[in-house]
């Protein structure tokens, strides 16, 4: 097994990226990175992703100011997914919630955490 970083992008040229808060390891969001997003993230220390809906590079927080400062990048054993351990500046979800995972499944209903 090599210790060289050789990311394996899928057929669409993407890696799955799971964002966790470095302070408490809570999952903040899941997104996708193409080669450019991964390179920009590593260069700038701010999380960049590939927007599948726009087909373009996306700096998280570019309009809201709610950026994600990347403290550490963990790479899975197959090098086809990463975990970004981040310090968030503000809410992560576009809804204004701290995390995109603010609901839990109860039966067939989605219930906001804390309700």
TORLUM-383886 format. One record per atom (N, C-alpha, C): residue in three letters; atom name; y, x, z. Coordinates in nm, 3 decimals. Example, Ala and Ser with C-alpha at 12.3 -4.5 7.8 and 13.67 -1.06 7.14 Angstrom:
BEGIN
{r=ALA; a=N; v=-0.569; u=1.319; w=0.780} .
{r=ALA; a=CA; v=-0.450; u=1.230; w=0.780} .
{r=ALA; a=C; v=-0.330; u=1.320; w=0.780} .
{r=SER; a=N; v=-0.225; u=1.285; w=0.708} .
{r=SER; a=CA; v=-0.106; u=1.367; w=0.714} .
{r=SER; a=C; v=0.003; u=1.290; w=0.787} .
This chain:
BEGIN
{r=UNK; a=N; v=-0.118; u=0.085; w=0.000} .
{r=UNK; a=CA; v=0.000; u=0.000; w=0.000} .
{r=UNK; a=C; v=0.124; u=0.089; w=0.000} .
{r=UNK; a=N; v=0.213; u=0.064; w=-0.093} .
{r=UNK; a=CA; v=0.333; u=0.144; w=-0.108} .
{r=UNK; a=C; v=0.443; u=0.096; w=-0.014} .
{r=UNK; a=N; v=0.527; u=0.190; w=0.029} .
{r=UNK; a=CA; v=0.641; u=0.151; w=0.110} .
{r=UNK; a=C; v=0.768; u=0.142; w=0.025} .
{r=UNK; a=N; v=0.752; u=0.149; w=-0.107} .
{r=UNK; a=CA; v=0.864; u=0.137; w=-0.199} .
{r=UNK; a=C; v=0.900; u=-0.011; w=-0.218} .
{r=UNK; a=N; v=1.030; u=-0.040; w=-0.216} .
{r=UNK; a=CA; v=1.077; u=-0.177; w=-0.239} .
{r=UNK; a=C; v=1.070; u=-0.209; w=-0.387} .
{r=UNK; a=N; v=0.979; u=-0.302; w=-0.420} .
{r=UNK; a=CA; v=0.960; u=-0.347; w=-0.558} .
{r=UNK; a=C; v=0.947; u=-0.499; w=-0.558} .
{r=UNK; a=N; v=1.062; u=-0.568; w=-0.548} .
{r=UNK; a=CA; v=1.057; u=-0.714; w=-0.537} .
{r=UNK; a=C; v=0.987; u=-0.777; w=-0.657} .
{r=UNK; a=N; v=0.910; u=-0.881; w=-0.627} .
{r=UNK; a=CA; v=0.836; u=-0.952; w=-0.732} .
{r=UNK; a=C; v=0.899; u=-1.090; w=-0.750} .
{r=UNK; a=N; v=0.980; u=-1.100; w=-0.852} .
{r=UNK; a=CA; v=1.046; u=-1.225; w=-0.884} .
{r=UNK; a=C; v=0.948; u=-1.317; w=-0.957} .
{r=UNK; a=N; v=0.963; u=-1.448; w=-0.938} .
{r=UNK; a=CA; v=0.872; u=-1.543; w=-1.004} .
{r=UNK; a=C; v=0.907; u=-1.556; w=-1.153} .
{r=UNK; a=N; v=0.840; u=-1.647; w=-1.222} .
{r=UNK; a=CA; v=0.861; u=-1.665; w=-1.366} .
{r=UNK; a=C; v=1.005; u=-1.703; w=-1.400} .
{r=UNK; a=N; v=1.075; u=-1.766; w=-1.305} .
{r=UNK; a=CA; v=1.216; u=-1.802; w=-1.325} .
{r=UNK; a=C; v=1.310; u=-1.689; w=-1.283} .
{r=UNK; a=N; v=1.252; u=-1.577; w=-1.237} .
{r=UNK; a=CA; v=1.333; u=-1.463; w=-1.196} .
{r=UNK; a=C; v=1.390; u=-1.476; w=-1.056} .
{r=UNK; a=N; v=1.321; u=-1.552; w=-0.969} .
{r=UNK; a=CA; v=1.374; u=-1.580; w=-0.836} .
{r=UNK; a=C; v=1.279; u=-1.536; w=-0.724} .
{r=UNK; a=N; v=1.339; u=-1.505; w=-0.609} .
{r=UNK; a=CA; v=1.269; u=-1.482; w=-0.482} .
{r=UNK; a=C; v=1.313; u=-1.592; w=-0.387} .
{r=UNK; a=N; v=1.225; u=-1.635; w=-0.298} .
{r=UNK; a=CA; v=1.262; u=-1.727; w=-0.192} .
{r=UNK; a=C; v=1.330; u=-1.646; w=-0.082} .
{r=UNK; a=N; v=1.442; u=-1.697; w=-0.031} .
{r=UNK; a=CA; v=1.514; u=-1.632; w=0.078} .
{r=UNK; a=C; v=1.531; u=-1.730; w=0.193} .
{r=UNK; a=N; v=1.476; u=-1.694; w=0.308} .
{r=UNK; a=CA; v=1.490; u=-1.775; w=0.429} .
{r=UNK; a=C; v=1.598; u=-1.709; w=0.514} .
{r=UNK; a=N; v=1.698; u=-1.787; w=0.553} .
{r=UNK; a=CA; v=1.807; u=-1.734; w=0.634} .
{r=UNK; a=C; v=1.786; u=-1.776; w=0.778} .
{r=UNK; a=N; v=1.785; u=-1.676; w=0.868} .
{r=UNK; a=CA; v=1.775; u=-1.704; w=1.011} .
{r=UNK; a=C; v=1.895; u=-1.643; w=1.082} .
{r=UNK; a=N; v=1.934; u=-1.708; w=1.190} .
{r=UNK; a=CA; v=2.044; u=-1.661; w=1.273} .
{r=UNK; a=C; v=1.994; u=-1.544; w=1.357} .
{r=UNK; a=N; v=2.058; u=-1.430; w=1.347} .
{r=UNK; a=CA; v=2.013; u=-1.310; w=1.418} .
{r=UNK; a=C; v=2.021; u=-1.328; w=1.569} .
{r=UNK; a=N; v=2.107; u=-1.418; w=1.617} .
{r=UNK; a=CA; v=2.125; u=-1.433; w=1.761} .
{r=UNK; a=C; v=2.012; u=-1.509; w=1.828} .
{r=UNK; a=N; v=1.949; u=-1.604; w=1.756} .
{r=UNK; a=CA; v=1.844; u=-1.685; w=1.821} .
{r=UNK; a=C; v=1.723; u=-1.712; w=1.731} .
{r=UNK; a=N; v=1.721; u=-1.653; w=1.612} .
{r=UNK; a=CA; v=1.612; u=-1.668; w=1.516} .
{r=UNK; a=C; v=1.593; u=-1.811; w=1.465} .
{r=UNK; a=N; v=1.693; u=-1.897; w=1.480} .
{r=UNK; a=CA; v=1.682; u=-2.032; w=1.425} .
{r=UNK; a=C; v=1.696; u=-2.025; w=1.273} .
{r=UNK; a=N; v=1.621; u=-2.110; w=1.205} .
{r=UNK; a=CA; v=1.627; u=-2.115; w=1.059} .
{r=UNK; a=C; v=1.755; u=-2.187; w=1.020} .
{r=UNK; a=N; v=1.836; u=-2.124; w=0.938} .
{r=UNK; a=CA; v=1.963; u=-2.182; w=0.894} .
{r=UNK; a=C; v=1.952; u=-2.249; w=0.757} .
{r=UNK; a=N; v=1.883; u=-2.184; w=0.664} .
{r=UNK; a=CA; v=1.871; u=-2.240; w=0.529} .
{r=UNK; a=C; v=1.764; u=-2.166; w=0.452} .
{r=UNK; a=N; v=1.725; u=-2.224; w=0.339} .
{r=UNK; a=CA; v=1.636; u=-2.160; w=0.243} .
{r=UNK; a=C; v=1.706; u=-2.168; w=0.108} .
{r=UNK; a=N; v=1.707; u=-2.058; w=0.036} .
{r=UNK; a=CA; v=1.772; u=-2.055; w=-0.095} .
{r=UNK; a=C; v=1.692; u=-1.958; w=-0.183} .
{r=UNK; a=N; v=1.746; u=-1.930; w=-0.299} .
{r=UNK; a=CA; v=1.679; u=-1.843; w=-0.394} .
{r=UNK; a=C; v=1.771; u=-1.731; w=-0.436} .
{r=UNK; a=N; v=1.712; u=-1.616; w=-0.460} .
{r=UNK; a=CA; v=1.787; u=-1.499; w=-0.504} .
{r=UNK; a=C; v=1.727; u=-1.447; w=-0.634} .
{r=UNK; a=N; v=1.814; u=-1.418; w=-0.729} .
{r=UNK; a=CA; v=1.770; u=-1.345; w=-0.847} .
{r=UNK; a=C; v=1.805; u=-1.198; w=-0.823} .
{r=UNK; a=N; v=1.778; u=-1.114; w=-0.919} .
{r=UNK; a=CA; v=1.802; u=-0.971; w=-0.902} .
{r=UNK; a=C; v=1.949; u=-0.943; w=-0.869} .
{r=UNK; a=N; v=2.040; u=-1.011; w=-0.939} .
{r=UNK; a=CA; v=2.183; u=-0.989; w=-0.916} .
{r=UNK; a=C; v=2.224; u=-1.030; w=-0.774} .
{r=UNK; a=N; v=2.175; u=-1.144; w=-0.727} .
{r=UNK; a=CA; v=2.208; u=-1.191; w=-0.592} .
{r=UNK; a=C; v=2.157; u=-1.092; w=-0.486} .
{r=UNK; a=N; v=2.037; u=-1.042; w=-0.506} .
{r=UNK; a=CA; v=1.980; u=-0.945; w=-0.413} .
{r=UNK; a=C; v=2.064; u=-0.817; w=-0.413} .
{r=UNK; a=N; v=2.101; u=-0.770; w=-0.530} .
{r=UNK; a=CA; v=2.183; u=-0.649; w=-0.539} .
{r=UNK; a=C; v=2.319; u=-0.668; w=-0.474} .
{r=UNK; a=N; v=2.385; u=-0.780; w=-0.501} .
{r=UNK; a=CA; v=2.518; u=-0.806; w=-0.443} .
{r=UNK; a=C; v=2.510; u=-0.820; w=-0.291} .
{r=UNK; a=N; v=2.403; u=-0.882; w=-0.242} .
{r=UNK; a=CA; v=2.383; u=-0.894; w=-0.098} .
{r=UNK; a=C; v=2.370; u=-0.756; w=-0.035} .
{r=UNK; a=N; v=2.292; u=-0.671; w=-0.096} .
{r=UNK; a=CA; v=2.271; u=-0.536; w=-0.042} .
{r=UNK; a=C; v=2.398; u=-0.452; w=-0.052} .
{r=UNK; a=N; v=2.476; u=-0.472; w=-0.158} .
{r=UNK; a=CA; v=2.600; u=-0.396; w=-0.176} .
{r=UNK; a=C; v=2.710; u=-0.438; w=-0.079} .
{r=UNK; a=N; v=2.723; u=-0.569; w=-0.056} .
{r=UNK; a=CA; v=2.837; u=-0.621; w=0.019} .
{r=UNK; a=C; v=2.807; u=-0.653; w=0.165} .
{r=UNK; a=N; v=2.680; u=-0.675; w=0.197} .
{r=UNK; a=CA; v=2.645; u=-0.717; w=0.332} .
{r=UNK; a=C; v=2.668; u=-0.866; w=0.356} .
{r=UNK; a=N; v=2.707; u=-0.938; w=0.253} .
{r=UNK; a=CA; v=2.723; u=-1.084; w=0.260} .
{r=UNK; a=C; v=2.617; u=-1.149; w=0.173} .
{r=UNK; a=N; v=2.561; u=-1.261; w=0.221} .
{r=UNK; a=CA; v=2.453; u=-1.328; w=0.150} .
{r=UNK; a=C; v=2.502; u=-1.390; w=0.019} .
{r=UNK; a=N; v=2.436; u=-1.352; w=-0.088} .
{r=UNK; a=CA; v=2.457; u=-1.409; w=-0.221} .
{r=UNK; a=C; v=2.326; u=-1.473; w=-0.265} .
{r=UNK; a=N; v=2.336; u=-1.579; w=-0.341} .
{r=UNK; a=CA; v=2.218; u=-1.649; w=-0.389} .
{r=UNK; a=C; v=2.235; u=-1.684; w=-0.535} .
{r=UNK; a=N; v=2.126; u=-1.732; w=-0.593} .
{r=UNK; a=CA; v=2.131; u=-1.786; w=-0.728} .
{r=UNK; a=C; v=2.134; u=-1.938; w=-0.716} .
{r=UNK; a=N; v=2.239; u=-1.998; w=-0.768} .
{r=UNK; a=CA; v=2.248; u=-2.143; w=-0.769} .
{r=UNK; a=C; v=2.168; u=-2.196; w=-0.887} .
{r=UNK; a=N; v=2.060; u=-2.265; w=-0.856} .
{r=UNK; a=CA; v=1.977; u=-2.320; w=-0.964} .
{r=UNK; a=C; v=2.052; u=-2.431; w=-1.037} .
{r=UNK; a=N; v=2.132; u=-2.510; w=-0.967} .
{r=UNK; a=CA; v=2.203; u=-2.621; w=-1.031} .
{r=UNK; a=C; v=2.313; u=-2.570; w=-1.126} .
{r=UNK; a=N; v=2.379; u=-2.461; w=-1.088} .
{r=UNK; a=CA; v=2.485; u=-2.406; w=-1.173} .
{r=UNK; a=C; v=2.436; u=-2.293; w=-1.263} .
{r=UNK; a=N; v=2.317; u=-2.240; w=-1.231} .
{r=UNK; a=CA; v=2.264; u=-2.128; w=-1.308} .
{r=UNK; a=C; v=2.352; u=-2.004; w=-1.296} .
{r=UNK; a=N; v=2.407; u=-1.982; w=-1.175} .
{r=UNK; a=CA; v=2.502; u=-1.873; w=-1.158} .
{r=UNK; a=C; v=2.490; u=-1.810; w=-1.019} .
{r=UNK; a=N; v=2.547; u=-1.691; w=-1.007} .
{r=UNK; a=CA; v=2.555; u=-1.622; w=-0.879} .
{r=UNK; a=C; v=2.644; u=-1.702; w=-0.785} .
{r=UNK; a=N; v=2.608; u=-1.705; w=-0.657} .
{r=UNK; a=CA; v=2.681; u=-1.782; w=-0.558} .
{r=UNK; a=C; v=2.691; u=-1.702; w=-0.430} .
{r=UNK; a=N; v=2.813; u=-1.673; w=-0.387} .
{r=UNK; a=CA; v=2.838; u=-1.612; w=-0.257} .
{r=UNK; a=C; v=2.845; u=-1.724; w=-0.156} .
{r=UNK; a=N; v=2.754; u=-1.724; w=-0.059} .
{r=UNK; a=CA; v=2.754; u=-1.827; w=0.045} .
{r=UNK; a=C; v=2.889; u=-1.822; w=0.117} .
{r=UNK; a=N; v=2.959; u=-1.936; w=0.119} .
{r=UNK; a=CA; v=3.088; u=-1.945; w=0.185} .
{r=UNK; a=C; v=3.207; u=-1.913; w=0.096} .
{r=UNK; a=N; v=3.184; u=-1.897; w=-0.035} .
{r=UNK; a=CA; v=3.294; u=-1.860; w=-0.122} .
{r=UNK; a=C; v=3.406; u=-1.964; w=-0.124} .
{r=UNK; a=N; v=3.373; u=-2.090; w=-0.102} .
{r=UNK; a=CA; v=3.479; u=-2.191; w=-0.096} .
{r=UNK; a=C; v=3.506; u=-2.239; w=0.046} .
{r=UNK; a=N; v=3.403; u=-2.243; w=0.130} .
{r=UNK; a=CA; v=3.419; u=-2.295; w=0.267} .
{r=UNK; a=C; v=3.464; u=-2.189; w=0.367} .
{r=UNK; a=N; v=3.438; u=-2.062; w=0.336} .
{r=UNK; a=CA; v=3.464; u=-1.955; w=0.432} .
{r=UNK; a=C; v=3.350; u=-1.934; w=0.530} .
{r=UNK; a=N; v=3.246; u=-2.018; w=0.521} .
{r=UNK; a=CA; v=3.130; u=-2.009; w=0.611} .
{r=UNK; a=C; v=3.028; u=-1.910; w=0.556} .
{r=UNK; a=N; v=3.062; u=-1.783; w=0.568} .
{r=UNK; a=CA; v=2.978; u=-1.678; w=0.512} .
{r=UNK; a=C; v=2.862; u=-1.642; w=0.605} .
{r=UNK; a=N; v=2.770; u=-1.564; w=0.550} .
{r=UNK; a=CA; v=2.656; u=-1.513; w=0.625} .
{r=UNK; a=C; v=2.657; u=-1.361; w=0.614} .
{r=UNK; a=N; v=2.687; u=-1.293; w=0.724} .
{r=UNK; a=CA; v=2.682; u=-1.147; w=0.727} .
{r=UNK; a=C; v=2.537; u=-1.104; w=0.749} .
{r=UNK; a=N; v=2.482; u=-1.032; w=0.655} .
{r=UNK; a=CA; v=2.341; u=-0.992; w=0.661} .
{r=UNK; a=C; v=2.326; u=-0.869; w=0.749} .
{r=UNK; a=N; v=2.250; u=-0.885; w=0.856} .
{r=UNK; a=CA; v=2.225; u=-0.777; w=0.950} .
{r=UNK; a=C; v=2.097; u=-0.701; w=0.917} .
{r=UNK; a=N; v=2.000; u=-0.773; w=0.859} .
{r=UNK; a=CA; v=1.870; u=-0.714; w=0.830} .
{r=UNK; a=C; v=1.801; u=-0.798; w=0.723} .
{r=UNK; a=N; v=1.727; u=-0.730; w=0.636} .
{r=UNK; a=CA; v=1.646; u=-0.799; w=0.536} .
{r=UNK; a=C; v=1.500; u=-0.764; w=0.563} .
{r=UNK; a=N; v=1.420; u=-0.868; w=0.588} .
{r=UNK; a=CA; v=1.276; u=-0.851; w=0.605} .
{r=UNK; a=C; v=1.208; u=-0.890; w=0.474} .
{r=UNK; a=N; v=1.108; u=-0.816; w=0.435} .
{r=UNK; a=CA; v=1.038; u=-0.840; w=0.309} .
{r=UNK; a=C; v=0.893; u=-0.874; w=0.339} .
{r=UNK; a=N; v=0.843; u=-0.982; w=0.278} .
{r=UNK; a=CA; v=0.704; u=-1.021; w=0.306} .
{r=UNK; a=C; v=0.607; u=-0.924; w=0.238} .
{r=UNK; a=N; v=0.479; u=-0.936; w=0.274} .
{r=UNK; a=CA; v=0.377; u=-0.842; w=0.231} .
{r=UNK; a=C; v=0.362; u=-0.835; w=0.080} .
{r=UNK; a=N; v=0.386; u=-0.946; w=0.008} .
{r=UNK; a=CA; v=0.374; u=-0.947; w=-0.138} .
{r=UNK; a=C; v=0.505; u=-0.914; w=-0.208} .
{r=UNK; a=N; v=0.612; u=-0.898; w=-0.132} .
{r=UNK; a=CA; v=0.746; u=-0.870; w=-0.184} .
{r=UNK; a=C; v=0.797; u=-0.978; w=-0.278} .
{r=UNK; a=N; v=0.755; u=-1.104; w=-0.252} .
{r=UNK; a=CA; v=0.806; u=-1.215; w=-0.333} .
{r=UNK; a=C; v=0.891; u=-1.313; w=-0.251} .
{r=UNK; a=N; v=0.920; u=-1.276; w=-0.126} .
{r=UNK; a=CA; v=1.007; u=-1.357; w=-0.042} .
{r=UNK; a=C; v=1.074; u=-1.265; w=0.059} .
{r=UNK; a=N; v=1.193; u=-1.305; w=0.103} .
{r=UNK; a=CA; v=1.267; u=-1.228; w=0.202} .
{r=UNK; a=C; v=1.317; u=-1.319; w=0.312} .
{r=UNK; a=N; v=1.339; u=-1.259; w=0.428} .
{r=UNK; a=CA; v=1.408; u=-1.325; w=0.538} .
{r=UNK; a=C; v=1.537; u=-1.248; w=0.559} .
{r=UNK; a=N; v=1.648; u=-1.320; w=0.552} .
{r=UNK; a=CA; v=1.779; u=-1.259; w=0.579} .
{r=UNK; a=C; v=1.816; u=-1.293; w=0.723} .
{r=UNK; a=N; v=1.823; u=-1.192; w=0.808} .
{r=UNK; a=CA; v=1.867; u=-1.212; w=0.947} .
{r=UNK; a=C; v=2.019; u=-1.195; w=0.944} .
{r=UNK; a=N; v=2.090; u=-1.303; w=0.972} .
{r=UNK; a=CA; v=2.234; u=-1.307; w=0.950} .
{r=UNK; a=C; v=2.314; u=-1.348; w=1.073} .
{r=UNK; a=N; v=2.440; u=-1.308; w=1.072} .
{r=UNK; a=CA; v=2.538; u=-1.359; w=1.164} .
{r=UNK; a=C; v=2.622; u=-1.460; w=1.086} .
{r=UNK; a=N; v=2.605; u=-1.589; w=1.116} .
{r=UNK; a=CA; v=2.681; u=-1.690; w=1.041} .
{r=UNK; a=C; v=2.824; u=-1.699; w=1.090} .
{r=UNK; a=N; v=2.914; u=-1.723; w=0.997} .
{r=UNK; a=CA; v=3.052; u=-1.754; w=1.029} .
{r=UNK; a=C; v=3.070; u=-1.902; w=0.998} .
{r=UNK; a=N; v=3.055; u=-1.985; w=1.100} .
{r=UNK; a=CA; v=3.066; u=-2.129; w=1.083} .
{r=UNK; a=C; v=2.935; u=-2.193; w=1.048} .
{r=UNK; a=N; v=2.938; u=-2.324; w=1.021} .
{r=UNK; a=CA; v=2.816; u=-2.398; w=0.985} .
{r=UNK; a=C; v=2.755; u=-2.342; w=0.857} .
{r=UNK; a=N; v=2.624; u=-2.352; w=0.846} .
{r=UNK; a=CA; v=2.555; u=-2.304; w=0.727} .
{r=UNK; a=C; v=2.536; u=-2.414; w=0.624} .
{r=UNK; a=N; v=2.509; u=-2.537; w=0.669} .
{r=UNK; a=CA; v=2.479; u=-2.646; w=0.577} .
{r=UNK; a=C; v=2.606; u=-2.702; w=0.513} .
{r=UNK; a=N; v=2.595; u=-2.742; w=0.386} .
{r=UNK; a=CA; v=2.710; u=-2.801; w=0.317} .
{r=UNK; a=C; v=2.752; u=-2.934; w=0.379} .
{r=UNK; a=N; v=2.666; u=-2.993; w=0.464} .
{r=UNK; a=CA; v=2.701; u=-3.119; w=0.532} .
{r=UNK; a=C; v=2.790; u=-3.095; w=0.654} .
{r=UNK; a=N; v=2.804; u=-2.967; w=0.691} .
{r=UNK; a=CA; v=2.880; u=-2.933; w=0.811} .
{r=UNK; a=C; v=2.792; u=-2.908; w=0.931} .
{r=UNK; a=N; v=2.661; u=-2.929; w=0.917} .
{r=UNK; a=CA; v=2.567; u=-2.901; w=1.026} .
{r=UNK; a=C; v=2.549; u=-2.750; w=1.040} .
{r=UNK; a=N; v=2.517; u=-2.706; w=1.161} .
{r=UNK; a=CA; v=2.495; u=-2.564; w=1.185} .
{r=UNK; a=C; v=2.382; u=-2.509; w=1.097} .
{r=UNK; a=N; v=2.278; u=-2.589; w=1.076} .
{r=UNK; a=CA; v=2.162; u=-2.550; w=0.997} .
{r=UNK; a=C; v=2.130; u=-2.660; w=0.897} .
{r=UNK; a=N; v=2.072; u=-2.623; w=0.786} .
{r=UNK; a=CA; v=2.025; u=-2.724; w=0.690} .
{r=UNK; a=C; v=1.906; u=-2.800; w=0.746} .
{r=UNK; a=N; v=1.844; u=-2.746; w=0.850} .
{r=UNK; a=CA; v=1.727; u=-2.808; w=0.912} .
{r=UNK; a=C; v=1.768; u=-2.881; w=1.039} .
{r=UNK; a=N; v=1.856; u=-2.978; w=1.023} .
{r=UNK; a=CA; v=1.909; u=-3.052; w=1.138} .
{r=UNK; a=C; v=1.836; u=-3.183; w=1.163} .
{r=UNK; a=N; v=1.733; u=-3.213; w=1.083} .
{r=UNK; a=CA; v=1.657; u=-3.337; w=1.101} .
{r=UNK; a=C; v=1.510; u=-3.304; w=1.120} .
{r=UNK; a=N; v=1.442; u=-3.391; w=1.196} .
{r=UNK; a=CA; v=1.297; u=-3.377; w=1.212} .
{r=UNK; a=C; v=1.232; u=-3.504; w=1.158} .
{r=UNK; a=N; v=1.108; u=-3.492; w=1.118} .
{r=UNK; a=CA; v=1.032; u=-3.604; w=1.063} .
{r=UNK; a=C; v=0.960; u=-3.675; w=1.177} .
{r=UNK; a=N; v=0.986; u=-3.804; w=1.190} .
{r=UNK; a=CA; v=0.916; u=-3.889; w=1.287} .
{r=UNK; a=C; v=0.859; u=-4.006; w=1.210} .
{r=UNK; a=N; v=0.726; u=-4.003; w=1.190} .
{r=UNK; a=CA; v=0.664; u=-4.105; w=1.105} .
{r=UNK; a=C; v=0.716; u=-4.088; w=0.964} .
{r=UNK; a=N; v=0.782; u=-4.191; w=0.913} .
{r=UNK; a=CA; v=0.841; u=-4.185; w=0.780} .
{r=UNK; a=C; v=0.993; u=-4.179; w=0.785} .
{r=UNK; a=N; v=1.048; u=-4.146; w=0.901} .
{r=UNK; a=CA; v=1.193; u=-4.142; w=0.919} .
{r=UNK; a=C; v=1.241; u=-4.001; w=0.948} .
{r=UNK; a=N; v=1.360; u=-3.970; w=0.900} .
{r=UNK; a=CA; v=1.426; u=-3.847; w=0.934} .
{r=UNK; a=C; v=1.524; u=-3.874; w=1.047} .
{r=UNK; a=N; v=1.511; u=-3.799; w=1.155} .
{r=UNK; a=CA; v=1.592; u=-3.820; w=1.274} .
{r=UNK; a=C; v=1.670; u=-3.693; w=1.303} .
{r=UNK; a=N; v=1.801; u=-3.707; w=1.322} .
{r=UNK; a=CA; v=1.884; u=-3.589; w=1.351} .
{r=UNK; a=C; v=1.838; u=-3.525; w=1.482} .
{r=UNK; a=N; v=1.834; u=-3.392; w=1.485} .
{r=UNK; a=CA; v=1.798; u=-3.319; w=1.607} .
{r=UNK; a=C; v=1.889; u=-3.365; w=1.721} .
{r=UNK; a=N; v=1.834; u=-3.384; w=1.838} .
{r=UNK; a=CA; v=1.913; u=-3.425; w=1.954} .
{r=UNK; a=C; v=1.922; u=-3.576; w=1.970} .
{r=UNK; a=N; v=1.881; u=-3.652; w=1.868} .
{r=UNK; a=CA; v=1.883; u=-3.801; w=1.879} .
{r=UNK; a=C; v=1.756; u=-3.851; w=1.942} .
